[in-house]
Amino acid sequence: MTELIPAPRALTAAPGEVRLTARSRLHAGPGAEGAERWLRTALGQATGLPLREGREPDGTDGIALRVDGRLGPEAYRLVSDARGVLVEGGDAAGVFWGAQTLRQLLGPDAHRRAPVRRDRTWAVPHLTIEDAPRFRWRGLMLDVARHFMPKDGVLRYLDLMAAHKLNVFHFHLTDDQGWRVEIRRHPRLTEVGAWRARTKFGHRASPLWDEKPHGGHYTQDDIREIVAYAAERHITVVPEIDVPGHSQAAIAAYPELGNTDVIDTTALSVWDTWGVNPNVLAPTDNTLRFYEEVFEEVLDLFPSEFVHIGGDECPKEQWRSSPAVQARIAELGLADEDALQSWFVRHFDTWLSARGRRLIGWDEILEGGLADGAAVSSWRGYAGGTAAARAGHDVVMCPEQHVYLDHRQDGGPDEPVPIGWVRTLEDVYRFEPVPPELTPAQAAHVIGTQANVWTEAMEDTARVDYQVFPRLAAFAEVAWSALPAPAERDFADFERRTVAHCARLDALGVAYRPPGGPRPWQRRPGVLGRPIEGPPPHR
């Protein structure tokens, strides 16, 4: 089976195959031990074969893994011939991505957690694959603030990312509707901020409510486990702590963080609906110190180079109405409230830089200028990312018009919650992360791309699966493979490979939307089934 996703750069087939049996051995050279552990576990569970440690293939049926630095970062070469199977990577990550390709070559059942047929033959066709990624940031952002995903679900999504050669997990941990990470110096962030009394059901225009309390959070040991699990799969976890907007859950827990001279912040609870919230952080020294203490614990948990601070959708009404904020603007010599937000962002830019980290935020953080090392997640189309790249800032392209996977997948009435713009599998496949107007030097600042999964209308993991797959497979190919220009891409071939890939998703237990049409859903006509054009109920 060679219906690989993402497509490799070069594949040369040959007659014959390598058959794996109970006597097959698995050998790892220096630097490839992590891929060996993963592959022995994954294939051992699926095939029932012991894959004992052994020497390199010697003309029998073994598998060898080794690092060859001449191949380059994350690149790999896979050779299956009469000597066995050899996976070489330019580094440990490259070996791991080659091992993922090897699993795909063994067929859908190689993705299961236990054998389904004890008598089946496991074979790798004779071939040579040469492969390497296009981008170094191949990301998935998961919003666990709007609807909490328990730890096991997060670990499962890391496995699904690895299966698609994605390597950055952007973890959206805080928002108006929930605070999901334990901060020991400020326990009320999870004691209060992690729970809301009820939840809007569907789009914000829906009159329906789920009246049950909703919430949950990850302990610091949970986070350490998630980060370690990701690292074993060569995935970097980038945490997001949203400031100064999207902060009502934090203000509900600690009312002094809000604009107390404008509203009674003690009356606020964790927000139970969707949209842009007017309750934002007060730009006080107390707020700055509080969030510095939050980030100190976050940095201890997450070793990533980048830390995401949000920085988007910060309404200024409370700041305009607040005598304390207006005095702060005058004290700092700032022009207006927009400049105040830039000052807030720059404070944490400087703070993170002093600790060897790099700030990244949504493209609103460009307003007012950034420090040299800061990077931008361009979500409001290409304009923010283009401006950032031209100014010399690194950019992750994630425009909502193309790679927001909460947007509906079909223009008909059958989508469960038909919000946003229609973005089909083909639309995602034809997404191009690098704007054509950039010069080569500017384009080099587009370090990658990311698909975003906002969960207002995704109340459980099955709904997340339905929105994300198989479109994430199309996105993964865009992020990894050296594809031609969008109009020249062979979508028919990708669609053919997607049919085969869905058998792998079945084996992995993914509740995907079939490429040819939706699964049956019980709909509420006139409420959840009414298409709502335009952006989704968040950023």
Secondary structure, DSSP 4 states (H G I P E B T S, - for coil): ----SSPPSEEEEEEEEEEE-TT-EEEE-TT-HHHHHHHHHHHHHHH----EE--S--SSS-EEEEE-GGG-TT-EEEEEETTEEEEEESSHHHHHHHHHHHHHHT-GGGGSSS-S-TT--EEEEEEEEEE--S-SEEEEEEE-SSS---HHHHHHHHHHHHHTT--EEEEE-EETTEE-B--TT-THHHHTTTEES-EE-SSTT---EE-S-EE--B-HHHHHHHHHHHHHTT-EEEEEEEESSS-HHHHHH-GGGS-TTTS-GGG-----S-S--S------HHHHHHHHHHHHHHHHH---SEEEEE------HHHHH-HHHHHHHHHHT-SSHHHHHHHHHHHHHHHHHTTT-EEEEEGGGGTT---TT-EEEE-SSSHHHHHHHHTT--EEE--HHHHBTTS-S-SSTT-SS-BS----HHHHHT--SS-TTS-HHHHTTEEEEEEEE--TT--SHHHHHHHHTTHHHHHHHHHHS----GGG--HHHHHHHHHHHHHHHHHHT--PPPTTSPPP----TTTTSS-B-SS-S--
